Amino acid sequence: MARAIRTPYQVTFAVLISGVMAYALLQSLVIPALPTIQHSLHTTQTATTWLVTAYLLSASVCTPILGRIGDVFGKERMFVVTLVALGVGTGLAAIAHSIGLLIVARLIQGAGGGVLPLAFGIIRDEFPREKVAGAIGLSAAMIAVGSGLGITVAGPIVAHLGYHWLFIIPLFLIVPAAIATHLLVPRSPVQTAGRVSVPGALLLSGWLVALLLGISQGSTWGWFSLRTDALFVAAIVIGIVWVRVESRSVAPLIDMQMMRLPAVWTTNLTALLLGVSMYSVMAFQPEFIQTPKSAGYGYGLSIVGTGVLSLPSNVTMFVIGLLSGRIAGRFGSKLPVIAGALVTAGAFVLMAFAHGAAWEMSAETGLMGLGIGAAFSALSNLVVESVPDHQTGVASGMNANIRTIGGSIGSQVCGSLIAGTIVGSALPKESGFVTAFLFLAVISLVAAGAAALIPKPSRFVAQSVSAGEEAIAAVISGAAPAPGRASVPA
């Protein structure tokens, strides 16, 4: 039902951020607890890793598809559906007492990946034009903040409450966010006429699952094993068929003409490379930090200590997300991506050569958070600025997906670099971690180069004060939020 007076955009923003934060937390909360879950459920390490793989596969498939469905049938409706799926999966995980049921729950949770492209679409529809860049930037930064925060708080939660609370606590964000979305977030005034291509969705799902399953399981099955190679071949073949089908479709799931736009493909290439940088370091840096000092490196910290050491990155990502609107208004969205990638590269170089004390690694992690936060915030704006309003959801979904693919590839490469230094049952050598940090530094530099190729968006969104800053300031001061856009019939 259309509302005569639309909800103030600050309220809409608070609701969207709650959903985004819940999804981001669930991305990483489970990772530090995998050994505990394995022991508690009396299962194998191979079975436990499926808790990450299932979530990854589901999110990869659902993110662009839900973004497209939102563009067609209404972003607010699909945001509710996505949060309900995330809540159902999280509730099921909270009561699961077998590894099989927990894997199924994580598979359902992965549908929550749709929150980010849907949130971007709602922001673009509902916010005053000058507020869009800041709101999208902060929303994108919250994905990185939430992922880092998940690793930070997982240790204390497991130590004091048990691993089931890793899923109970996020429900306090998910359930209110779903209810508030239904009651407060206006219906989408911008919708795409047409339908959702079922063949396109099936083919997209097919090549994504084959690719990511091969990447995630390659180190276990063997990179040249029949299963792994068959998956990679299947990904290539299905991917080619998918492109041909989508190119000829009257109503494609993913518009191939849009994907070929210089502003889109260069932004996606940059996202792939930045995904390598961000998600890969999350996979192996905790191992470095927790390595006993007797190995000649590392700090011998617990899971809790690892979280505390990583906290500066969460702070810097959040702060740069708050400032993203002002930065975009002053410099545009391209320059912060380049600068963020260069800062990230510098942080990785410092991690490689200056890690003798824990405070050094903590400071370098904060610097990395500053770079990644700046790059991710601005990158999401570049995607939104480069496509028409009715393609915001699907374009953002594909961009998020490409970051995930980059993270999967980078994690496996870094894992192989580190594992290659292990002799017998000994710990990895320090040189393996140094090589991994330097690899990510090079990738970040290449990302800066890719970002330099991004053309100026056709519609630059000027921004002076971000919506995130204004919303938070209003909450702190108790002031009533300013009214949003004028009513638009739904």
Salt bridges, closest charged atoms under 4 A:
GLU76 OE1 - ARG187 NE 3.62
ASP125 OD2 - LYS75 NZ 2.98
GLU126 OE2 - ARG6 NH2 2.56
ASP389 OD1 - ARG124 NE 2.95
GLU430 OE2 - HIS355 NE2 2.53
GLU469 OE2 - ARG326 NE 3.58
GLU470 OE1 - LYS131 NZ 3.17
